[in-house]
Amino acid sequence: MSFNTTILTLFPDAFPGVLDLSVIGRARAQGLWSLETLNIRDFALDKHASVDDTPAGGGAGMVMRADVLAGAIDSVERGGRPLLYMSPRGKPLTQARIRQWSQGPGLIVLCGRFEGVDQRLLDSRDIEEVSIGDFVLAGGEIAAQGLIEACVRLLPDVLGASSSVAEESFEGGLLEYPHYTRPREFEGRSIPDVLLSGDHAKIKAWRRQKALELTRTRRPDLLPLKGDQAGSNPADKNKGKPQ
Ligand code: SAH
């Protein structure tokens, strides 16, 4: 079964973009996932092919028209796929959400431009707003590529060693431990001895310790609250919570 993506955008030339590179591009060539782009402008209703207009109530910028976008969206065969709108107002993406989508039939992704889209479009169609972080891009295309890349790399057979995914940042509720490779000495800095010891239990303990330290310093929000006895695995704190 393939993971099928449909992108609605004013800039179809932005695709496949980075999605054509390396393992993700190869996976598409192998038919593990598919990419279809629709140009929103093809659904314009007037002879000027306008897709946006001035905001009701005044103010800066332009707003994408609900009628044009509805035509584009309604032309897509949903096939049970979630319909997402990339938006800084959306819930920030999480790896858990990415994993859920990667286990489904695919995604339909609407990329905004200008000030965004008419609210009535979001209210009238079953659309989930999704943010890639608390900052503002000029358009949803890069955000959509990031989201799709994150989903596709989790599909079976896309990455070589699936165990490398299991240990990654966020998978166990922690940021990943630091990595080292050759040369053994770099500008006077050496690889930590434990990693060269061949003692796998010790290496595992060291990595877990480093992952905990990193998470505590950089992302304490990922750790269970003090006094919260959810267990040794901080990921437990999210178990059973609605997404
Ligand atoms: N006026 C809007 C920002 C519009 S930016 C606001 O203040 O909320 C134009 C488009 O870029 C958006 O419609 C959205 O599709 C995309 N975009 C911008 N920032 C994004 C983010 N953090 N995550 C996902 N999409 C984003």
Residues whose N, C-alpha, C, O or C-beta is under 5 A from the ligand:
A	BS01	SAH	M86 S87 P88 R89 L110 C111 G112 R113 F114 E115 G116 V130 S131 I132 G133 F135 V136 L137 A138 G139 G140 A143
